[in-house]
Amino acid sequence: MTPEQFLYHEARLMDEMRYDEWFALWLDTGTYWVPVNPDDSDPRRQVSIIYDDYLRLEQRVDRLKSGSVLAVEEQRGAMRRVVSNVEVGAEVDGIVHVEANFILGIARTHEQQIWMGRSLYDLRPEGEGFRIAAKKVLLINGRREIPLLQFLI
């Protein structure tokens, strides 16, 4: 599997709400970060929309699977993302840095939402594929008021 194929696979798992399979892509040292500002360099010192270590990410996935997030059920089958402009860096110290743009469309009961941004990945090659060591999502509207994120971005 190439890094590009891995990103497409991850996008499909998120769109199809296959949370256990998506969570299995992560290393147990992984971090999932959605900063407010694209130039934030330290999530422990700056405000973040999301900053999850592996345990917190596991809790997020469990909550999404629990049925307690009412907005999630209405999104089943109504979420699609396009991954593009994939740029793959060289492998350094066992990590491949990959960046890609995304557009995510969600059909809600009374509206359609469009989310856009750039995802930055640190991927560790493993077997025929990769595992996620870190994912940072830079939303184009991260500095503005945004609706509650009740899904994986």
C-alpha positions in Angstrom: 0.0 0.0 0.0 1.3 3.5 -0.9 0.9 6.4 1.4 -1.7 7.8 -0.9 -3.7 4.6 -0.8 -3.4 4.6 3.0 -5.0 8.1 3.1 -7.8 7.1 0.8 -8.4 4.0 3.0 -8.5 6.1 6.1 -11.0 8.5 4.5 -13.3 5.6 3.6 -13.2 4.2 7.1 -14.1 7.6 8.5 -16.9 8.2 6.0 -18.4 4.8 6.6 -18.1 5.2 10.4 -16.0 2.1 10.7 -14.5 3.4 13.9 -12.8 0.2 15.2 -11.0 -0.3 11.9 -10.0 3.4 11.8 -8.7 3.3 15.4 -6.7 0.2 14.6 -4.7 2.4 12.2 -3.1 4.3 15.1 0.1 3.6 17.0 -0.5 3.5 20.8 1.7 6.6 21.0 -0.3 8.5 18.4 -1.7 12.0 18.6 -4.7 13.5 16.8 -4.5 17.3 16.8 -6.8 20.0 15.3 -5.3 23.4 16.3 -7.1 26.7 16.3 -4.3 28.4 14.4 -2.3 26.8 11.6 0.9 28.2 13.0 0.4 26.6 16.5 3.5 24.7 17.4 2.7 23.3 20.8 -0.8 21.9 21.6 0.0 21.8 25.3 0.5 25.6 25.3 -2.1 26.8 22.8 -5.8 26.3 22.5 -6.9 23.4 20.3 -10.2 22.3 18.9 -9.0 18.7 19.5 -5.8 17.4 21.0 -6.1 13.7 21.7 -3.4 11.3 22.8 -4.1 7.6 22.2 -6.3 7.1 25.4 -8.4 10.2 24.7 -8.7 9.1 21.0 -10.0 5.7 22.2 -12.5 7.5 24.4 -13.6 9.6 21.5 -14.1 6.5 19.3 -16.0 4.7 22.1 -18.3 7.7 22.5 -19.0 7.8 18.8 -19.9 4.1 18.8 -22.0 4.4 22.0 -25.1 5.9 20.4 -24.9 8.9 22.8 -23.9 11.3 20.0 -27.3 11.8 18.4 -25.9 13.7 15.5 -23.8 10.7 14.4 -26.7 8.5 13.5 -28.1 11.0 11.1 -24.8 11.2 9.4 -24.6 7.5 8.6 -24.2 7.3 4.8 -24.3 11.1 4.5 -20.6 11.9 4.8 -18.0 11.9 2.0 -14.6 13.4 1.8 -12.2 14.0 -1.1 -8.5 13.7 -0.4 -6.2 15.5 -2.9 -2.9 17.2 -3.4 -1.1 14.4 -1.6 2.6 15.1 -1.0 4.8 12.3 0.3 8.1 13.1 2.0 11.1 10.9 2.4 11.2 8.3 5.3 13.2 9.7 8.2 13.9 7.7 11.3 11.2 5.2 10.4 8.5 7.9 9.8 7.0 9.1 6.5 5.6 12.6 6.5 2.6 13.0 4.3 0.4 16.0 3.7 -3.0 16.2 1.8 -5.9 18.6 1.3 -9.4 17.4 2.0 -13.0 18.5 1.4 -15.6 16.9 3.6 -19.3 17.2 2.9 -21.9 16.3 5.4 -25.7 16.2 4.7 -27.5 17.1 7.8 -31.3 17.1 8.4 -31.7 20.8 7.5 -28.4 21.7 6.0 -25.3 20.6 4.2 -21.9 21.4 5.8 -18.6 21.7 3.9 -15.4 21.3 5.9 -12.0 22.0 4.2 -8.4 21.8 5.3 -5.1 20.2 5.1 -4.0 17.1 7.0 -0.4 16.5 8.1 0.5 12.9 8.9 3.5 11.1 10.4 3.1 7.5 9.2 5.2 4.5 10.3 5.5 1.8 7.7 4.2 -1.5 9.1 3.8 -4.7 7.1 2.2 -3.9 3.8 0.7 -0.6 5.1 1.2 2.1 7.6 0.2 3.2 11.1 -0.5 6.7 12.2 2.0 8.2 14.6 0.5 11.7 14.4 -2.2 13.5 12.5 -2.6 17.3 12.5 -5.7 18.7 10.8 -5.6 22.4 9.7 -9.1 23.6 9.1 -9.4 26.7 6.8 -11.9 28.2 9.2 -10.2 27.1 12.5 -9.9 30.7 13.7 -13.6 31.3 13.3 -16.6 30.0 15.2 -17.3 26.5 14.0 -20.1 24.0 14.7 -19.5 21.2 17.2 -17.3 18.5 15.7 -19.2 15.3 16.4 -17.4 13.2 13.8 -13.9 12.4 12.7 -12.1 15.0 10.6 
